[in-house]
Structure formats: C-alpha cells, structure tokens
Amino acid sequence: RRDALIRAGGFHPGRMPSHLFHFTGDADVGAARNIAALGYKVVYHPDAAVKHEMPDRRHGVPEIEEWIFGEGLVTSFVVMRALAAGYPEIGSEQLICHLPEVFSAENITAIGHGYVNSGAKFPGEIENAFRITGAKGFHAHQRHFLNDADFRDWVLQPDYLNVEECYRHPDLTRKVTGE
C-alpha cells in the first residue's frame, strides 16, 4: 500500500548507473523491512518468482561479478545503517570502528552465496567471482563511507522521498557530459 510505503520512508535507492553504482541501497528489501517494523504484515514466499528475459550477452562472468559486487555494496549500506541506529551517540565518521562488532570477515566473504543452493558447484571463474567479488563491493562502499562525508549523509538519511534533500551529493547532481 502506498501509505505504508510512505510511512516507511520509501525505497532506498536500488540499481544505479555504473558511474554511481556505489550509491546502490537495499531498495525493496529495505522498504519491506521498514514496513514490517511499522507493524504491517510483509510476506515472503520462497516459491514466488519473477522471470527475467535476459539476452545471451548478459549470461557471462562479468555480469555475475557485477551482480555480486552490487550485493557487496548493498550489504555495506545495510550494515552502516544498522550501526548508525545502534550507535546514535557517535558521529558517522566513527561508525566503521564498530564494524567488527556486528559483521565478521567471514560474513564479508560469504556475500552473494545466499542466492545459490548450498553445495552448488560452479566453473572455476564463477566460483572465484563468488569468493572475492562481494567482498570487493563491500570494501568499495566502505571506502566511500569512510572518505566522503556527503556519501555518509546519503547512506544514513532517514528517507529518500524528498528529492531536493536526498539528492544533494555532488556526484548525484553533476551533469554527465559524455566526455
């Protein structure tokens, strides 16, 4: 329902263009989590599916790596928001210091594995993508969070409904010129 989505603060950003990929958030999953926190019923059914027709050119290792890298970005986005909620008394620039308390190195290397059946066997290059690419995305997001105060503000804002307020980061307001 629209009113539930508005009360929950809308969707965090989802898939972003490649030059803004680090701004990717948890989209529908985050909205569902916030809607449930408001007391609404949110249902997940493991047999529900959406079929995506994908051209053959999108079935290779680069696409899998991009997807898992994005999962790393999203995971960091969620973890940093959770840390901010858990440590409201400290500044956003200090949140990364508390990361080991809530998210281990093993969690980081497991990013993306939740989407495949346990015990699944993949060709070496795909297995390698699952082993390292999620961590690369996670660490890339962490670097942006650590080094860019405007990015921290973007990640930690309470909602993304007010376009004038939430799209102030210089990278989001800069016109792409095709250079």
ABEGO torsion letter per residue (X at the ends): XAAAAAAAGEBBBBBBBAAAAAABBAEAAAAAAAAAAAGBBBBBBAABBBBBBBBAAAABAAAAAAAAAAAAAAAAAAAAAAAAAABAABBAAAAAAAAAAABBAAAAAABGAAABBBGBBBBAAAAAAAAAAAAAAAAAAAAAAAABAAAAAAAABABAABAAAABABAAAABBBAGX
